[in-house]
Amino acid sequence: MRMYDIIAKKRDGMELTGDEIEFWVKGYTNGTIPDYQISALLMAIFLKGMSKREIVDLTMSMVESGEILDLSNISGIKVDKHSTGGVGDKTTLVLGPLVASAGVPVAKMSGRGLGHTGGTIDKLESIPGFNTQIDQKKFIDCVNKVGIAIVGQTGNLVPADKKIYALRDVTATVNNIPLIASSIMSKKIAAGSDAILLDVKTGSGAFMKDVDTAFELAREMVEIGMGVGKDVIAVISDMDQPLGYAVGNSLEVMEAIDTLKGTGPQDLTDLCLTLGAYMLILSKKVHSVEEGKVILNEKLQSGEALQKLSQLIESQGGAKAVINNYNLFPQAKYIVDVHSATEGYISHIDSEKIGIASLVSGAGRVTKESSIDLSAGIVLNKKLGDNVAKNEALATIYTNNESKINEIAGLILTSYRITGEPVQANNLIYGVVDKNGMQKF
């Protein structure tokens, strides 16, 4: 088998066999096939696409390139959750404890943030003492004992995807649905859960800017899951404005705690109840979203979900006292309000630009090696549809870098659009894709 022939075959729009896909994935992972040949193949895939069968074969070849977690020692149906990324997306911090409090085991592997989107692991590490690098045995023990554990991805989980993604990033082949879908699903399948819930974001702060493309990606990922025997549901949700108000690591953890106390932002609460209800369906605990929401609402109101977060923090070495004492989180030296120059109604927020403002404040990474400031970020005071008066605060900057304050303020001001007429906010949920097909709301 020659790499030249595989490239030529895909260049001409033909299907690759499972053996051919396994050959190039394995060869690139072990270093026997050079970057320039894989770059050519990725561009051919970008231009010519892949069949359903090819996408499943690519996904499983990447899964088999490294470690596959064995979660069989955890009792019950394990449901994983993945978000395609957004600004202020702290759903795992709320959703994990909420679902675990309803008796569904949550064994979650999460990543770090890069660019304008945050990572769950960075957020959790703003809790003093919280250990995200526990070994597999302790990980499983924590889930069995507490019902939930959240850890960083192991170095040998889907190494093929790490190499292929790095190459896609520099060859203009990132924005391709077969490659995106196989990348995401390979990590979820290798993480060992029985079922997978996908939160596919769409809007100005998401990778998928328009709703139709988000549905297409969701459908592709659900079909991959079905193709390898996994039960998968994808929810398409709005990211045309940041989720909640807080953007930045410790700021988002505090907002997540507020949400579990029943005092968090309505959009974050509603999204977590909806996603959680679908996770209960996947775990066979309930038969409908409505039934799931009733159970989760009870866990929220009773304080059981908050207690589950406390147990999670304690089991992974963190200071559970942060739940009632936010002063234990890293604190920013400079806290500065950004004021509106005009009055009216918020008609648009450029979520990506808010994410970049948070990155400039110190909360994000430019490269994987960059250090981050866990105390930094942005807290919005106004969201879509809200009325704002002249000189009223649109947002608050948290940073330890005084020299960046004017730049951050400029990014925030240019991300807001204000109009004289009342504006309606977008729907939070656009629809669902599951084994029965696509349902748009």
Secondary structure, DSSP 4 states (H G I P E B T S, - for coil): --HHHHHHHHHTTPPPPHHHHHHHHHHHHTTSS-HHHHHHHHHHHHHH---HHHHHHHHHHHHTTS-----TTS-S--EEEEE---SS--HHHHHHHHHHHTT--EEEEE---BTTB--HHHHHTTSTT--S---HHHHHHHHHHHSEEEEEPPTTSSHHHHHHHHHHHHTT--S-HHHHHHHHHHHHHHTT-SEEEEEEEESTTSSB-SHHHHHHHHHHHHHHHHHTT-EEEEEEEE-SS-SSSEESHHHHHHHHHHHHTT-S-HHHHHHHHHHHHHHHHHTTS-SSHHHHHHHHHHHHHHTHHHHHHHHHHHHTT--GGGGT-GGGS---SEEEEEE-SS-EEEEEE-HHHHHHHHIIIIIS-SSTT----TT-EEEES--TT-EE-TT-EEEEEEES-GGGHHHHHHHHHHHEEEESS--PPPPSEEEEEETTEEEE-
